[in-house]
């Protein structure tokens, strides 16, 4: 029992260690604004066209825009299933991170 408590304590401390209060959510945008990965522009999947709601970064594909659209479409389809297909608004879209 004591061994399990120690394992749980270590896991909790490890999890909390990664939860920094002052994380800069713009870090991916800042990086990709200055650094293009591959030959095509890199993209972000965002929710409700809000750059602050950056869900996924898409980079390293031959055509990052095409891959981003595939991911956004899959997320939209899943979001639509969650509301049983009623008033599907497709909250996910793609935005370029660089050119």
N, C-alpha and C positions, 0 to 999 in steps of 0.2 A: 504493500500500500504506500509506504514511504517513497519507494522508487517511482511509482506512478505520479505521486505528487511532485517530485522533483522534475520529472519529464514535462508535466503540465506547466510548472513554473518556468522552466527554460523556454518552452514554446511561447508562452505569454510574453516573456521578456523579449524574445526574438521578434515577435510580431510587433510589439510596441516600439521597438528600436527602429523599425522601418517607417513608423508613422510620425514623421517630422511635421510640426505645426506650420513651419514657414516654407513649405515646399512651393517653388515657383512653377505654376502650371503653364507658364509661357515658355518654359525651357525647350520643349520640342519645336515650337514655332521659331524661336530665336535660332536654334541650331540649323533647322532646315531652311530658314531664310538666307543663311550664309553658306550653306553646304548642300549642293545637289548631289544625290546618290544615283549614279547611273546616267544614262543619256536623256531620259525623259524627266519632265518636272515631277516632283514628289507631291503627293496629295494627302489630305486629311479627310477622314470621314467625320463629319460633325452632326450634331443633333439640332434640329430647328434652325439651321443656318447660323448658329451661334459659335464663333471661333473659340469661345471659352468652354464650350461643351465638346471638346476634341475627344473623339472616341477611339479612333484607330489612325495610325500613320501608315501610309502605303508608299513603299519605296523599294527599289531594286528589281522591279519587273521591266520587261521590254517596253510595255506601255502602262505606266502607273495609273493613268486616268481610267483606262479600261478596267484594270484590276480593282480600282477604287469603286467604280460603278457596280461591279459584280458584288463586292462586299456590302455596299450600301443597299443594293436591291435585296440581298439575303437578309439583312437586318430589318429592312422595311417589311418584308414578307413575314418574318417572325413577329414583329411588332403588331402586324395586322391580325395574326393568329391569336395574340393575347387578348384582343378585344372582339374575337369571333367575327372578324371581317366587317364590323359595323363602323362606318365613318373612318376608313383607313386614310390617314393623312400623310403617310410616308415621311416620318420625321428625319430620316437620315439622308444626307447628301454629301457631295464631295466638293472640297475647296482646294485650290492649288496652294502649296506651301512655298514654292519658288518657281522660277522660269528658266 
